[in-house]
Amino acid sequence: MRASGARRRGTGPTGKSLRMMIGLCAAILVAAALHLAQSIVAPVAFALFLMALVWPVQRRLSAFVPAGLAMLASMLAALLTVVTLALLITWAFGGVGQWILTNSGQIQLLYARKIAWFEEQGIGVAALLSDGISSRWLIVIAQEVSGRLHSILAFSIVTVVFLVLGLLEVKVVDRQLQRIPGDVAPRLRQAAIDTAVKFRSYMAVRTLMSVVTGIAVWGFARLMGLDLAAEWGVIAFVLNYIPFIGPLIATLFPTIFAILQFESWQTAVVVFLCLNVIQSVSGSYIEPLLAGKRLAVSPFMVLLAVFFGGFLWGAPGAFIGVPVLIAAVTICLQFEGGKWVAALLSGQDGD
């Protein structure tokens, strides 16, 4: 009788398994919905993230200038920042693509030499790569990269539109939360405040380390005589905002480029190792010291957030994955039932 009563209340083994299955199915459906609604949800998520960064600036400016002028200045600052980053990455990758098109003959010659070397060693790769590297193939790649960059620029514009509309309603939403009875709304309000503070700390540290990494990569590229040193510095600066994946891409691209320019595997290995040292020192040593325990999250969960965000929304999702993880940890900390989740996501001992 007691066991049957537990099953009816859903507290027995069968009830727990059923709840776990329902939760798993709900998570899959939510992920599918987020992926399908990418064109709407992703800009909204970015707009909320930018609002957390911009709103304090607007509030402080409103103490010295009229509220309307403070809002306009904040919006222009956010617009300038987003568009500048989009234009920088467009310019950098555009320069690399232009170099590849300009030197397509040299690339084809290098390709032919490597194929001949493999054949001399008795490794038959010509059949596998019979099409070779043609100018048409390079043009297709350049067009694909250009299309991606234009999509990023369009995404940035839509995000700014949502940001403008959201900043107009921050005070209204805050007053509405304060009127809701119970303790859930105050906890959510406090979680939003804490999340905004952590977002600003996270972006301050990220920006500082991105600048340092970009300058270091630029200086190293100049020292090695690598072409497009400024472009590699800008790419390292922008991609450093995406943990793990960004630094990896910013390391692999110049390495492959070194092979094309110097036609030397030894030089490419030196470039790869030195760039990895730069990325490791900035990302694995200096950045954790600056961020401290306040922003500490599990490295495994950070990597999962980056890959999962990239799976859902591509490059924008890879960037916003870590801020979403920080927000989830902060919200869970406000509720007793969610503190174990926050401890799990942060990778810290609950004590």
Secondary structure, DSSP 8 states (H G I E B T S, - for coil): -HHHHHHHHT-SHHHHHHHHHHHHHHHHHHHHHHHHTHHHHHHHHHHHHHHHHHHHHHHHHTTTS-HHHHHHHHHHHHHHHHHHHHHHHHHHHHHHHHHHHHTHHHHHHHHHHHHHHHHHTT---TTTTTT---HHHHHHHHHHHHHHHHHHHHHHHHHHHHHHHHHTTHHHHHHHHHHS-SSHHHHHHHHHHHHHHHHHHHHHHHHHHHHHHHHHHHHHHHHHT-S-HHHHHHHHHHHTTSTTHHHHHHHHHHHHHHHHHH--HHHHHHHHHHHHHHHHIIIIIIHHHHHTGGG---HHHHHHHHHHHHHHHSHHHHHHHHHHHHHHHHHHHTSGGGHHHHHHHHT----
